[in-house]
Amino acid sequence: MTLSDLLVPSSALFLDFDGTLVDIAPEPEAVVVPAGLVASLEALGHYLGGALALISGRPIEQIDAFLQPLCLPAAGVHGAERRSAAGRLTLVMTHPLDHVQAVAVTLAADDPRLRVEVKRGSIALHFRQAPDLETTCRDAMEAAVRESPGVTLLAGKMVFEAKPGGASKGHAIEAFMHEPPFVGRRPVFVGDDITDEVGFATVQRLQGIGVKVGEGTTVAWERIASPEHFRKQLQAAAAAKSRKADA
């Protein structure tokens, strides 16, 4: 089943960014937004009456910078921050992350292949350049999170991220589904990572569809082979829906 098959005018579309809309890069700032992607998103957003949102581990400001001039409803930092279709920004209550940050910075100081990313409400330790240090990073971050009340650890693709316990992509999607223009629609969520599994489970509990991009065990009911394949489906869906709207 293609993305075009899944979408009707009464759908709500939620999209992850890295590994879904764009290919994962060695460094977060090095991702490349393919030509035509912004136009496809804009066209599908119009077809869906504005019910298209991005659900990402990135801060919202980074998403905006990559997709400018497009400014979509979005949830960033795994739901720790969320911007509604009306432009209202909601922040999940955060807890002190000083201890987690100190542990992550110490690890990165010992091995320059590690990278610490400080976001509003979370600390991410990337080990993409040092896969041999996965266990070391996990053990250190788990210990730091245990000593940081109100904080949970999220394992993603080559990254461990400490975030507020009340934030998740699933909670962000549910919040959107209670607001216009998303309310009353059938949700579709497309993502690629372990961190997206809670989003798949959420939309399917709401009688929607989860779509997993790439390999790996998943609860999603549909799968697309790669970000490249998904972008082709996104472009095809945007073109097809635009033709129907103009007919």
Number of C-alpha atoms within 10 A of each C-alpha: 8 15 21 16 8 17 19 14 15 17 21 27 26 25 21 27 20 20 20 23 26 19 17 16 13 12 11 12 9 10 15 12 13 12 8 11 17 16 14 20 22 18 19 24 18 17 21 21 15 19 27 28 25 23 31 25 26 20 22 22 11 13 22 14 11 14 15 11 9 13 17 24 21 29 33 27 25 26 29 27 24 26 22 18 20 11 12 9 14 13 15 15 13 17 15 15 21 12 14 26 21 13 18 25 17 12 21 18 13 9 13 11 15 21 21 20 14 13 15 14 23 25 23 25 26 26 23 18 14 15 14 10 16 15 10 10 24 17 10 14 27 18 14 23 20 13 12 17 13 16 24 19 21 18 15 16 14 15 19 22 27 23 28 23 17 14 22 26 25 21 18 22 28 17 16 24 20 12 14 15 19 25 17 13 21 21 29 24 29 28 29 28 20 16 20 29 21 18 30 29 20 22 22 19 11 15 13 20 23 27 26 28 25 18 12 9 9 19 15 22 13 17 19 21 12 18 21 17 14 24 18 14 16 21 21 16 22 22 16 13 21 16 10 9 11 6 6
